């Protein structure tokens, strides 16, 4: 027997042993011993949730496209909302946004997961290992999520949970979140809600348990309107800081994904050459500070860019700004819904190559003549 099957066998045996032992010993204690948490679920309804704002179903016409609005494929509407706060006595939370009660049950609609299924042990763990848990006396607010490192998810699904704490008067002793990336640190500094001494860095402490976990639960649900309170919170708390950057004239910008790892425009040089004739400047958002990004979009007259997290900055645009989103053969409605929420003029353009029913991460090309016609449709002239 080679090493890999042996590891699998050991892991399987440990799972079975942990599962059996959990009926006689507290599951979190088993987790301390083995790094494995026996998997059972509990409903968030068991924890007396305090409900927050609902997200209404999005209605209205499809966005405009020179290829035909019928090519627009929106995601199915979520049949529920995730917008509430719960408190969990003696619970456990992980760096990936999973929340468990004192009995070791995964709490549904409280765990902020991007993946659909929980796996045994720490998410992202390739091999079995012991997982330390740090215990805190007092209240810990849980703001971790498995998609927290993605700019859009951080901006619209993590940061707004701080607003939920404020509005409901919750004052935790610590807040559990990630601050690995520049945009995370900068947004937290601008908000100034918690001092460094009260932040528990989930990259340093992958699991915490506490006397009480305070869990604000919020996600942007598919097919529903962007919550007005989220857009208002982001604009009121961040737009004033854009004044720290010297304002320039209204701009036309192209948001490049050249240095990302997926969904890049393969003929981007042709696209940029065309847009230069219309007075556009290409920008790499990864090279800018958060405040510089806010200022850039606040002053934008027209924004053209491929689908990607950087378009989350549309929330900072002025009313009436025009947006042209570029897609592979398939479409996604996240930024169309955002544009409607902040009253922007939205247009889209799809690649003519690929499967319109298959949303993937592959690169794609955009027809320059298609883009020229789209600019004219949007009233953008050279």
N, C-alpha and C positions, 0 to 999 in steps of 0.2 A: 504493500500500500504506500503510495507516494504522499507527499506532504499535504497537498491540497485536499484530497478526499479525507485525510485524517482530521484536518481542521474542520471540515464540514461535519464529520461524525461527532467530534467533540462539541461543536456548537449545538448540534441537534440534541445531544444528550443533556447539555446544560439547559437548553430550553425546556425540555421535559421535566428535569429536576426542579427548575425554578417554578414552573407551572404548578407542580405538585406541592412544593413547599409553600407556595403563596396561599394555600388554603389554611395553613397553620401559623404562618408568620406574616407580618405586615409586608405587602409587596415592595414597598420602597426599601425596606431592609434587605430583601432579596436582591434588589437592584444594586445596593451598596456592595453586596457580596459577589455578585456575578456579572454586573453590567447589563443584565437582561431583565426587562420588565414584562411579566406575563400580560398578554394583550387581551383586555376586555374593554368594553365601552360603556359610557354613561351619557345621558342626555344633559345638555346645559340647563334644561328646565328643572332639574333637581336642585339647582343652586340659586333659586329665586332671582332670576335675571331682572335687571332694570333696563327697560327698553329705551333705545335712542331713536333717531329719526329714521323713517322708512325711505326706501328708494322706489319711486313709482316706475311702472313699466313705460318704456320709451315709445312714444307714438309720433306720427307725422310722416312726411314724405321721405323717400330715400335721398341720399346725397347726389349731387350732380356729377356727371361724367360724360365726356364726349363720346365714349364707347357705348353709352347706354346705361341708365340707372338700373336696368334689370339685371346687370352683371353684379350688383351689390349683394353680397351674401352676409347677412348679420348672424351673430351667434344666437342660439336659442335662448329664450328668456328664462332666467333662474326662477324656480317656483317658490323661493323663499328669500328672506333678507337675513344677513348677518349684521346686526347692529344692536348690541346690548353690552352690559357690564355684569360680570359675576364675581363673587368672592369665594375662594376655595380654601377652607381651613386645612392646614397641614399638607397642602398640595405640592406638586413637583412640576417644574417647567424645564424645557430643554432649549438649547440655542437655536433650534430649527422651528420653534413656535408650537411645539406639542405641550399640552397641559393635561396633567393627571391629578385625580383626587387622592386622598390619603389611602384609599383602598387599591390604588394602582390602576384605576380605570381611565382610559383615554376619554376626555370630555369632548363630545361632538359639538360642533359649532362654537368651540372655544379655541380649538387648535388651528393656528394659521398656517396651513400647509398648502403648498403649490402642487405637490404630488398628491394623488388621490388616495394612496394607501400608506398606512404606517407600517414600517418594518421593525422587526425585533431589534432591540438595543438602540443605540444612538444612530439617528439618520446620518447617512454618509459614511458610516463605519464599514470598511471593507472586511475587516477581520475582527474576530472576537477579542475583546479587551475589557479590562475592568474600568469602570467609569465613575470617577469621584463625584460626589454630590455635596455641595456646600449648603449648610443650613443657616438661615437668617431668622432672628427673632424680630418680629414686627411685620409690617406689610410691604410686600414687594409687588410693584406693578409690572406685568409681563407684556413687553412690546416686541418680542422676538417673532420672526417669521422665516419660513424656509426660502422666501424670495426677497429678503430684506436687502440683499446686495444689489438688487436691480433698481435703478434710479426711479422709474415710474412707480413701482410697488412701494418703495420707501416713501415717496412723496405723497401718494394717495391712499396707502393702506397701513402704513406704520405711523408716520408723524401725526395724522389726524386722531390717532388713539390718545395722544396727549391732550387734544382738545376735549375729548370725551371725559378725561379725568378732571379737567378744569371745570367743565360745565356742570358736572354732577357733584362737584365739591369734594372729590376724593384726593386725599393728601397722603400718598404712600411714603414710607421711609426710604425706599430705594426704588429704582427703576431698572429693569433688566432688558438690555438691548445690545445691538451691535454698533460699534463706532470705528470700524476698520477703515472705511473708505472716506475720502476727502469730503464728498458731499454730505455724508452722515455727520461728520464732525462739525462741518460748517453750519448745517441747518440747526443742529442742537445748540451751537454757540449763539446763533442769532435768536433762537427762542428763549434761551436763558432760563428754562424751566427748572432744571436740576443742576446742581453743582457736580463737579467731577467726583467728589467724595460720596455722592449718593447714587452714582451710576455703576451698575454691575455689568461689566463687559462680558458678553456671552462667549467671545472668542477665548477669554481667559478662564471662564468658569462655564463649562458646557451644560451643567445641570444645577438647578437650585431648588431647594425646598424652603418653605417659610411658614411662620405661624399662620399667615394669611397671604394668599395670592390674590391680587386685584387684577382682573383680566378684562380690559376693554376689547370687545370683539367687533371688528369692522372690516368689511371687504367691499370693493366695487363689484357689484353683482352683474352678471352677464345680462345683456338685453334691457337693462334698467337705466334710468337717468342717473347722471353723476349727482350725488347729494349736494345741494346748494351750500350746506353748512361747511362741507369740505373745501369747496372752491373759495368761499368767503374767508375761512380760516387761513388758507394759504396766501391769499392776496393781502389780507389785512396784516398778517404777521411778517411777510417777506417783501412785498412791493415797496414799502417805505425805505428799505435798505438799499434799493436800487439808486436812490439819490446820492449814495456815496460814490457812484461812478458818474463821471462827467457825461451828461446827456448829449447825444448827437442827433442828427436829422433822422427822420423815419427811414427805415432801411428795408431792403429786400434781401432775404437771406436764404441760402441753401444749406440744410443741415446734413453734413456728410457722415456716412458710416464706414468710411474707408478703412479705419483701423479697428473695426469690430471683427468678430469671428464668424458671423453669419448674417444672412439677409443683406448682403452688400449689392450695390448696383454695379454690375460688371463694366458697363460703359459710362462710368461716372465722369470721366474726363470729357466725353462728348456732351453730357448733360450740363456740366459746368461751363463749357465753352458756349453753349447755346444761351444759358442763363446770364452770362456776362453781357450779352447783347441787350438784355432787358434790365441791366443795372443791378444784378444780384452779386452778392459776395458769399463765397463758400466758407463755412465755419466748422471747426472741430470742437464740439462742446467739451470733450475730455480735457482740452487745454485751458479751459476757462474755470474761474472760481464760480461758486454758486451765485454770488451777487452779480458777477459779470453776465451769467446766463439770464438772470432775472431782467437785468437792464437791457440786454440784447433783445429779448422777446417783447418786453414792454414797448420798445421803440420800433418793433417790426411792423411794416406795412403789409408785406407778403412773406409767408413762410412756405418753402417747398422742401420736402424731405421724405426719405423712405421711412416706412413704418419702423419705429424703435422707441425705446424709453425716453430719449431726449425730447421727443415731442410732448412729453408731460409738461414741459415749460410753456405750452400753449395757454395754460391757466393764467399766465402773467401777461398775455397779450391784451391790447386795448380792444374794446368793443368794435366790431366791424372789420378787423384785420382779416385778410384772406389766407386760406390754408389750402395747399395742394399736397395730398399725401400719396406717395408712390408705393405700390404693392407688387409682390410677385403675382402669379396668376390668381391666387386666392386673396380674400379681403378679411379684415378684422375691424370691428366697429368701435374700439376703445377711444380713439381720438376724434371720431365723428361725434360720439356722445359728449366728449369733453368740449368740443367746439360749440355744440348746441348749448351747453351749460353756461358758457361765458360769452355767448352771442357772437361767434365768429362765422365768416362765410367759408364753407368747407366744400372742397372738390376732391375727387380721387382719380387716380390713373393706375391701371393694372398693366402688368407685362402681358404680352400676347403669347408668350411661351410658357407652357406648364399646365398642370391640372388645376382648374379653378375650384375643385372640391378638396384639394389636398393642401392644407396649411402646413408648411414645413419651414426649415431654417436655411434652405439653399439660397445661393446667390441668383440674381436674375438681371435681365436687361430691360431698359425702358426705351420705347421708340421716341426719337427726338421730334419727329413730326407730330406724334401724339401729344407730346408735351407742349409743343408750340401751339397746337389747337386748344389745349387745356388752358394755357395762359390767356389766350384770346377770349375763351369762354368765361374766364374769371375777371375779364376786364383789365388784364395786365398787359401793357404795351411797352415797346422799347422807346 
